[in-house]
Amino acid sequence: MPIQSSSRSSFHPEDSIPVSEIHVARTQPLSDEELVRRATFGDEWAEEAIYRRYAGMILGTARRLLADGAEAEDVAQETFATAFAAWASLREPARLRRWLLKIAIRLVHRRFRRRKLARLFGFEDGVDDATLDALARPDTSLEARAELLLIARALERVTPAARIAWMLRHVEGLPLDEVATECDCSLSTTKRRIARAQRRIDRFLDKGGK
């Protein structure tokens, strides 16, 4: 049974420190289950602890999927705002991380739909500031960065659904069954989307980005 909340959330993610300023969260002594239980009953400290524990993960995933730092910040903030208003829908508190990730991915899909509408109305897309090569480690070689840039460009040429599935599998490292769950589709559909994106990447790399 879902946990029933006795009060509305009083902690607002947008009032906390920016997600991008969170570097390494300290290990919390309380489990996710206990934090969710407390947050459900209006414990502001528990909500902020959840935010600090998972904000970096949500922001990083959103940046890699959207390739846009500003949009990723918005998605991260909206993810927690949505979660904090919907504790009753979290039936398994131990799966808090996956629940937050699912909310974030749903918001990313919404962003892609907005981009599509913007293009239909003739608006230009902003300059991406969080491409795969830009997110690489400082010690990544120039050759590897060049390949990451080509992969990012190839992924721009597939559907958002295929891009998200490929990124969750090969960048975020999720197992196939989890990718299917987060993308809200069957395992076979997930495999087809990933394969479609991989074929595009292989062709793009073979042709040197042409």
GIKARA-V798863 format. One line per field, one symbol per residue. phi: phi as a letter, one per 20 degrees, with the letter a starting at -180 (. if undefined). burial: # if it has 16 or more other C-alpha atoms within 10 Angstrom, else .. Layout:
phi = ???
burial = ???
//
This chain:
phi = .ffeeebefdedgfeefggfeedcfffefefggfffgffgenffffffffgffdfffffffffffelbffffgfffffgfffffecgfeeecgfeggfffffffffffgfffffffffffeneeffffccfgffeffgefffffffffffffffffddfgfffffffffedfmffgffgfffelbffffgffffffffffffffffemne
burial = ..#.#...#.###.....#............#..##########.########################.###.#######.##..##.#..#..#..###########.##..#..............####...........#.#########..#.#.########..#.#.#####.##...#..##.##.###.##..##.....
//
